[in-house]
């Protein structure tokens, strides 16, 4: 039977002794853990920075693309004409007068003449309509069942009162807008509805381009929307208006300002991230001494070069002209900013040169950001990969130290256990000898 190690015989706190011996030998493991923790903090900081630099690369590429600056905005001088422009719209101006709105034919028919079936002709095609009964609701349902083919819809309209005081109904047929969508109805060999006797005749929308010129050009549409009146610009008319309306398409200054803001915002995010991760802090240790500690990225050459390169890309001259002329500046702390008033003035005075300057600046920034954050070869990416390898290696060393210390603890426990057993045996021997001597002394007496 093994005696416990906690001093049952020796009276020593052997567990504490073993823990102390292991703690001394574990100093190397503690140092490894500290290194691993520091490397993990560095990796987290680099990953956060790399993500922001990657976003900067994307934003810079967008700003550097001349197509991004081609965004335009269409406006109308009248509420009766609305406009929409797509990405292909080019700057331009057109004047127009709204002469006529598009309408669909509306005809009222007597249901009694249609109950046995009839034909509906529109767009040169005749369609047979066969109601399930002579009731006006069934006739309307039969017409509406073919709307996808004819463009004609039907509904009943109260048009009178019968002898008993009940309502009487006519069938109202409504066609799609546009002169080409007029229709006719034949029943029993006779025409019962046509464009000639319609309540509302089908017609195209009509506008006159440049009416103030005296010999304006007429433009028609089967709907109230006219497509590509200017390249990439559609317009919709809502009422006749004899006063000419001016449609203008111009560069969208607000969108161009947003591009500049986007670049500056992403640059500022990257530089702020670096500043926060390299900032020094001051504290006091247990002895009352002042301790100055650098940020997790302080002293990192890759980060320092990135900061310098981004600042240089933003502020170096473009074709001999400083970016400061379009409002880009750097302060004494290294922060980049955009004077929006100066940029707006530059854009108004010389839009082509201003856009070219900012595109060149963005291209340089994009190149710097891409070199740093590229998925496999970026300087930050490689540094992250390297540190991850360090963490993995330290983890392996820590595991080996754990195994080594566990083995050493087992050895110490075994040694102290053996000591307690040996002391117990010696105590037993001493007790036996004492008893023997005592017996001899008693026999002599």
C-alpha positions as CSV (number, residue, x, y, z in Angstrom):
1,X,0.0,0.0,0.0
2,X,1.4,3.4,-1.1
3,X,1.4,6.2,1.5
4,X,0.2,9.7,0.2
5,X,2.9,12.2,-0.5
6,X,1.5,15.0,1.7
7,X,3.8,14.5,4.6
8,X,2.0,11.8,6.6
9,X,5.4,10.6,7.8
10,X,7.8,13.4,7.0
11,X,5.4,16.2,7.9
12,X,6.4,18.1,4.7
13,X,3.9,19.9,2.4
14,X,5.2,17.8,-0.5
15,X,2.4,18.9,-2.9
16,X,3.5,22.5,-2.4
17,X,7.2,21.5,-2.9
18,X,6.3,19.7,-6.1
19,X,4.3,22.6,-7.4
20,X,7.2,25.0,-6.7
21,X,9.7,22.8,-8.5
22,X,7.4,22.4,-11.5
23,X,6.7,26.2,-11.5
24,X,10.5,26.8,-11.7
25,X,10.9,24.4,-14.6
26,X,7.7,25.9,-16.3
27,X,9.3,29.3,-16.7
28,X,10.2,28.5,-20.3
29,X,6.6,27.4,-21.0
30,X,5.3,30.7,-19.6
31,X,7.6,32.6,-21.9
32,X,6.4,30.6,-24.8
33,X,2.7,31.3,-23.9
34,X,3.5,35.0,-23.7
35,X,5.1,34.9,-27.1
36,X,2.1,33.0,-28.5
37,X,-0.3,35.5,-27.0
38,X,1.7,38.4,-28.5
39,X,1.8,36.8,-31.9
40,X,-1.9,36.1,-31.8
41,X,-2.6,39.8,-31.0
42,X,-0.3,40.8,-33.8
43,X,-2.2,38.5,-36.3
44,X,-5.6,39.9,-35.2
45,X,-4.4,43.4,-35.7
46,X,-2.8,42.6,-39.1
47,X,-6.0,40.9,-40.2
48,X,-8.2,43.8,-39.2
49,X,-5.8,46.2,-41.0
50,X,-5.6,43.9,-44.1
51,X,-9.4,43.9,-44.4
52,X,-9.5,47.7,-44.4
53,X,-6.6,47.9,-46.9
54,X,-8.5,45.5,-49.2
55,X,-11.6,47.7,-49.0
56,X,-9.4,50.6,-49.9
57,X,-8.0,48.8,-52.9
58,X,-11.6,48.1,-54.1
59,X,-12.7,51.7,-53.6
60,X,-9.6,53.1,-55.3
61,X,-10.1,50.9,-58.3
62,X,-13.6,52.2,-58.6
63,X,-12.6,55.9,-58.3
64,X,-9.7,55.3,-60.8
65,X,-12.1,53.9,-63.4
66,X,-13.1,56.8,-65.9
67,X,-16.4,55.0,-66.4
68,X,-17.3,55.7,-62.7
69,X,-17.2,59.4,-63.4
70,X,-19.5,59.2,-66.4
71,X,-22.6,59.1,-64.2
72,X,-25.2,61.6,-65.3
73,X,-28.4,63.0,-64.0
74,X,-31.5,63.8,-66.1
75,X,-33.8,66.7,-65.1
76,X,-37.1,68.1,-66.4
77,X,-38.3,71.6,-66.3
78,X,-41.9,70.5,-65.9
79,X,-43.8,68.2,-63.5
80,X,-45.8,66.9,-66.4
81,X,-42.8,65.2,-67.9
82,X,-40.7,62.8,-65.7
83,X,-37.3,61.5,-66.9
84,X,-35.1,58.5,-66.0
85,X,-31.5,58.0,-67.2
86,X,-29.5,54.8,-67.3
87,X,-25.7,54.2,-67.2
88,X,-25.5,54.9,-71.0
89,X,-26.9,58.4,-70.8
90,X,-24.8,61.2,-72.2
91,X,-24.9,64.9,-71.5
92,X,-27.4,66.7,-73.7
93,X,-30.5,68.9,-73.9
94,X,-33.8,68.6,-75.8
95,X,-36.9,70.8,-75.7
96,X,-40.4,69.3,-76.3
97,X,-44.1,70.1,-76.2
98,X,-46.7,67.5,-75.1
99,X,-49.4,67.6,-77.7
100,X,-51.3,64.4,-77.0
101,X,-51.5,61.6,-74.4
102,X,-51.8,57.9,-75.4
103,X,-55.3,56.4,-75.0
104,X,-56.9,53.0,-75.3
105,X,-60.2,52.5,-77.2
106,X,-63.2,52.3,-75.0
107,X,-66.5,50.9,-76.4
108,X,-69.9,50.1,-74.8
109,X,-71.8,47.1,-76.1
110,X,-75.2,45.6,-75.5
111,X,-74.6,42.2,-73.8
112,X,-77.8,40.8,-75.5
113,X,-76.0,41.0,-78.8
114,X,-73.0,39.1,-77.6
115,X,-74.3,36.1,-75.6
116,X,-74.2,33.7,-78.5
117,X,-70.5,34.3,-79.1
118,X,-68.7,37.0,-81.1
119,X,-65.3,37.8,-82.6
120,X,-62.8,40.4,-81.4
121,X,-60.3,41.8,-83.9
122,X,-57.2,43.8,-82.8
123,X,-53.9,44.3,-84.4
124,X,-55.0,42.6,-87.5
125,X,-55.8,39.3,-85.7
126,X,-59.3,38.0,-85.0
127,X,-60.1,36.1,-81.9
128,X,-63.2,34.0,-81.3
129,X,-64.9,34.8,-77.9
130,X,-67.4,32.1,-76.6
131,X,-69.0,33.0,-73.3
132,X,-70.4,30.2,-71.1
133,X,-73.8,32.0,-71.0
134,X,-75.4,35.2,-72.2
135,X,-75.0,36.8,-68.7
136,X,-72.9,40.0,-68.8
137,X,-70.6,38.6,-66.1
138,X,-69.8,35.5,-68.2
139,X,-69.3,37.6,-71.3
140,X,-66.8,39.8,-69.4
141,X,-65.0,36.7,-68.1
142,X,-64.7,35.3,-71.6
143,X,-63.1,38.6,-72.9
144,X,-60.8,38.8,-69.9
145,X,-59.7,35.3,-70.4
146,X,-58.1,36.4,-73.7
147,X,-56.6,39.7,-72.5
148,X,-53.1,38.3,-72.7
149,X,-53.6,37.8,-76.5
150,X,-55.8,40.8,-77.3
151,X,-54.9,43.5,-74.8
152,X,-58.6,44.1,-74.3
153,X,-60.2,44.0,-70.9
154,X,-64.0,43.9,-70.1
155,X,-66.1,45.1,-67.2
156,X,-69.9,45.7,-66.8
157,X,-71.1,49.3,-66.4
158,X,-74.5,50.2,-65.1
159,X,-76.3,52.2,-67.8
160,X,-79.9,52.2,-66.8
161,X,-82.9,50.7,-64.9
162,X,-85.3,48.1,-66.1
163,X,-89.1,48.1,-65.8
164,X,-89.0,46.5,-62.3
165,X,-86.5,49.0,-61.1
166,X,-83.5,46.7,-61.3
167,X,-80.2,47.9,-62.8
168,X,-79.3,47.2,-66.4
169,X,-75.7,46.9,-67.6
170,X,-73.7,47.4,-70.7
171,X,-70.3,45.7,-71.4
172,X,-67.4,48.1,-71.5
173,X,-64.4,47.0,-73.5
174,X,-61.1,48.8,-73.0
175,X,-58.1,48.3,-75.3
176,X,-54.4,48.9,-74.8
177,X,-53.1,52.4,-75.4
178,X,-51.9,53.3,-78.9
179,X,-53.6,53.8,-82.3
180,X,-52.4,50.4,-83.5
181,X,-54.3,48.8,-80.6
182,X,-57.8,49.8,-81.7
183,X,-60.3,46.9,-82.0
184,X,-63.6,45.9,-83.5
185,X,-66.3,43.4,-82.5
186,X,-68.6,41.4,-84.8
187,X,-71.6,39.4,-83.7
188,X,-74.2,37.7,-85.9
189,X,-72.4,38.9,-89.0
190,X,-72.7,42.5,-88.1
191,X,-70.1,44.9,-86.6
192,X,-71.3,46.0,-83.2
193,X,-68.2,48.0,-82.2
194,X,-65.4,49.7,-84.0
195,X,-62.9,52.6,-83.5
196,X,-65.3,54.8,-85.5
197,X,-68.1,54.6,-82.9
198,X,-66.0,54.2,-79.8
199,X,-66.6,56.2,-76.6
200,X,-62.9,56.9,-76.6
201,X,-60.8,56.4,-79.7
202,X,-57.4,54.8,-79.4
203,X,-54.5,57.2,-80.0
204,X,-50.7,57.5,-79.6
205,X,-49.0,59.9,-77.3
206,X,-47.5,62.8,-79.3
207,X,-44.8,65.3,-78.5
208,X,-43.1,67.9,-80.6
209,X,-39.3,68.2,-80.3
210,X,-37.9,71.8,-80.4
211,X,-41.3,73.5,-81.0
212,X,-39.8,76.9,-80.5
213,X,-37.9,76.3,-83.7
214,X,-41.1,76.6,-85.6
215,X,-40.6,73.4,-87.6
216,X,-40.5,71.0,-84.7
217,X,-40.2,67.2,-85.2
218,X,-43.3,65.2,-84.1
219,X,-42.6,62.0,-82.1
220,X,-45.2,59.4,-81.2
221,X,-45.4,56.5,-78.8
222,X,-48.2,53.9,-78.2
223,X,-47.7,54.6,-74.5
224,X,-47.1,57.7,-72.5
225,X,-43.4,56.8,-72.2
226,X,-40.9,57.7,-74.9
227,X,-37.7,55.7,-74.8
228,X,-34.2,57.0,-75.7
229,X,-35.4,60.5,-76.6
230,X,-31.8,61.3,-75.6
231,X,-29.3,58.5,-75.5
232,X,-30.1,56.4,-72.4
233,X,-32.9,58.7,-71.3
234,X,-36.6,57.8,-71.2
235,X,-39.4,60.3,-70.5
236,X,-43.0,59.8,-69.4
237,X,-45.7,62.4,-70.1
238,X,-48.7,62.9,-67.8
239,X,-50.7,65.7,-69.3
240,X,-51.0,67.9,-72.4
241,X,-48.9,71.1,-72.0
242,X,-48.5,73.8,-74.6
243,X,-45.6,75.2,-72.7
244,X,-42.3,73.7,-73.9
245,X,-40.5,71.5,-71.4
246,X,-36.7,71.3,-71.3
247,X,-35.0,67.9,-70.7
248,X,-31.4,68.2,-69.6
249,X,-28.8,65.5,-69.0
250,X,-25.6,66.6,-67.2
251,X,-22.8,65.1,-65.2
252,X,-24.1,64.2,-61.7
253,X,-21.9,66.4,-59.6
254,X,-23.2,64.9,-56.3
255,X,-22.3,61.4,-57.5
256,X,-18.8,62.7,-58.5
257,X,-18.4,64.3,-55.1
258,X,-19.4,61.0,-53.5
259,X,-16.6,59.2,-55.4
260,X,-14.0,61.6,-54.0
261,X,-15.5,61.2,-50.5
262,X,-15.4,57.4,-50.8
263,X,-11.7,57.4,-51.6
264,X,-10.9,59.8,-48.8
265,X,-13.0,57.9,-46.3
266,X,-11.3,54.6,-47.1
267,X,-7.8,56.2,-46.9
268,X,-8.8,57.8,-43.5
269,X,-10.0,54.4,-42.2
270,X,-6.7,52.7,-43.0
271,X,-4.6,55.5,-41.6
272,X,-6.8,55.7,-38.4
273,X,-6.5,51.9,-38.0
274,X,-2.7,52.1,-38.2
275,X,-2.6,55.1,-35.8
276,X,-4.7,53.3,-33.2
277,X,-2.6,50.1,-33.4
278,X,0.7,52.0,-33.1
279,X,-0.2,54.5,-30.5
280,X,2.0,54.4,-27.3
281,X,0.4,54.3,-23.9
282,X,1.8,55.3,-20.5
283,X,1.2,53.4,-17.3
284,X,2.8,53.0,-13.8
285,X,4.2,49.7,-12.6
286,X,4.0,48.2,-9.1
287,X,7.2,50.1,-8.1
288,X,5.8,53.4,-9.2
289,X,7.9,53.6,-12.3
290,X,6.5,55.1,-15.5
291,X,6.1,52.5,-18.3
292,X,5.7,53.5,-21.9
293,X,4.2,50.7,-24.1
294,X,4.0,50.8,-27.9
295,X,0.9,49.6,-29.8
296,X,0.8,46.1,-31.2
297,X,1.9,47.3,-34.7
298,X,4.4,49.9,-33.5
299,X,7.8,49.4,-35.0
300,X,6.5,47.1,-37.7
301,X,8.3,48.0,-40.9
302,X,5.6,46.7,-43.3
303,X,3.0,48.9,-41.6
304,X,5.3,51.9,-41.5
305,X,6.0,51.5,-45.3
306,X,2.3,51.1,-46.0
307,X,1.6,54.4,-44.1
308,X,4.2,56.3,-46.0
309,X,3.2,54.8,-49.4
310,X,-0.5,55.7,-48.9
311,X,0.3,59.2,-47.8
312,X,2.7,59.7,-50.7
313,X,0.2,58.3,-53.2
314,X,-2.4,60.7,-52.0
315,X,-0.3,63.8,-52.0
316,X,2.4,63.5,-54.7
317,X,2.0,65.7,-57.7
318,X,0.1,64.5,-60.8
319,X,1.7,65.8,-64.0
320,X,3.4,68.5,-62.0
321,X,0.2,69.5,-60.2
322,X,-0.3,69.0,-56.5
323,X,-3.5,67.2,-55.4
324,X,-3.9,70.2,-53.0
325,X,-5.3,72.2,-56.0
326,X,-8.4,70.0,-56.0
327,X,-8.7,70.0,-52.2
328,X,-6.6,67.0,-51.0
329,X,-4.3,67.8,-48.1
330,X,-2.3,66.1,-45.3
331,X,-2.0,67.6,-41.8
332,X,1.0,67.4,-39.4
333,X,-0.4,64.1,-37.9
334,X,-0.4,62.5,-41.3
335,X,-4.2,62.5,-41.7
336,X,-5.6,63.0,-45.2
337,X,-8.6,65.2,-45.8
338,X,-10.7,66.7,-48.7
339,X,-11.7,70.3,-48.8
340,X,-15.2,69.8,-50.4
341,X,-15.5,73.5,-51.3
342,X,-12.2,73.5,-53.1
343,X,-13.0,70.2,-54.8
344,X,-16.4,71.5,-56.0
345,X,-14.8,74.7,-57.3
346,X,-12.1,72.7,-59.2
347,X,-14.7,70.4,-60.6
348,X,-16.8,73.4,-61.8
349,X,-13.8,75.2,-63.3
350,X,-12.1,72.3,-65.1
351,X,-14.1,69.0,-64.6
352,X,-11.9,67.0,-67.0
353,X,-8.6,68.0,-65.3
354,X,-10.1,67.5,-61.8
355,X,-11.4,64.1,-62.6
356,X,-8.1,63.1,-64.3
357,X,-6.1,64.2,-61.2
358,X,-8.3,62.3,-58.8
359,X,-8.3,59.2,-61.0
360,X,-4.5,59.2,-61.1
361,X,-4.3,59.6,-57.3
362,X,-6.8,56.8,-56.9
363,X,-4.8,54.6,-59.2
364,X,-1.7,55.1,-57.2
365,X,-3.5,54.4,-53.9
366,X,-5.1,51.3,-55.4
367,X,-1.7,50.0,-56.5
368,X,-0.3,50.5,-53.0
369,X,-3.3,48.9,-51.3
370,X,-3.3,45.9,-53.7
371,X,0.4,45.2,-53.1
372,X,-0.3,45.2,-49.4
373,X,-3.5,43.1,-49.3
374,X,-3.2,40.8,-52.3
375,X,-4.6,37.3,-51.2
376,X,-1.3,35.4,-51.5
377,X,1.6,37.9,-52.3
378,X,0.5,41.0,-50.4
379,X,3.0,42.3,-47.8
380,X,0.4,42.2,-45.0
381,X,-0.9,38.8,-46.2
382,X,2.6,37.3,-46.1
383,X,3.2,38.8,-42.7
384,X,0.0,37.3,-41.4
385,X,0.9,33.9,-42.8
386,X,4.3,34.1,-41.3
387,X,3.0,34.9,-37.8
388,X,0.4,32.2,-38.1
389,X,3.3,29.7,-38.6
390,X,5.0,31.2,-35.6
391,X,1.9,30.6,-33.5
392,X,1.6,27.1,-34.7
393,X,5.2,26.4,-33.9
394,X,4.9,27.9,-30.4
395,X,1.8,25.8,-29.8
396,X,3.8,22.7,-30.6
397,X,6.5,23.7,-28.2
398,X,4.0,24.5,-25.5
399,X,2.4,21.1,-25.9
400,X,5.8,19.4,-25.6
401,X,6.5,21.4,-22.5
402,X,3.1,20.4,-21.1
403,X,4.0,16.7,-21.7
404,X,7.5,17.3,-20.2
405,X,6.2,18.9,-17.1
406,X,3.6,16.3,-16.5
407,X,6.3,13.6,-16.8
408,X,8.5,15.6,-14.4
409,X,5.5,16.0,-11.9
410,X,4.9,12.3,-12.0
411,X,8.6,11.6,-11.3
412,X,8.6,14.0,-8.3
413,X,5.4,12.6,-6.9
414,X,6.9,9.1,-7.2
415,X,10.1,10.2,-5.5
416,X,8.3,11.9,-2.6
417,X,6.0,8.9,-2.3
418,X,9.0,6.6,-2.2
419,X,10.6,8.9,0.5
420,X,7.4,8.7,2.6
421,X,7.4,4.9,2.3
422,X,11.1,4.7,3.2
423,X,10.6,7.0,6.2
424,X,7.7,4.9,7.3
425,X,9.9,1.8,7.1
426,X,12.7,3.5,9.0
427,X,10.3,4.6,11.7
428,X,9.1,1.1,12.0
429,X,12.6,-0.2,12.3
430,X,13.4,2.5,14.8
431,X,10.4,1.5,16.8
432,X,11.3,-2.2,16.8
433,X,14.9,-1.4,17.8
434,X,13.7,0.8,20.6
435,X,11.4,-1.9,21.9
436,X,14.2,-4.5,21.7
437,X,16.6,-2.3,23.6
438,X,13.9,-1.6,26.2
439,X,13.3,-5.3,26.6
440,X,17.0,-6.0,27.1
441,X,17.3,-3.3,29.6
442,X,14.3,-4.7,31.5
443,X,15.8,-8.2,31.6
444,X,19.1,-7.0,33.0
445,X,17.3,-5.2,35.8
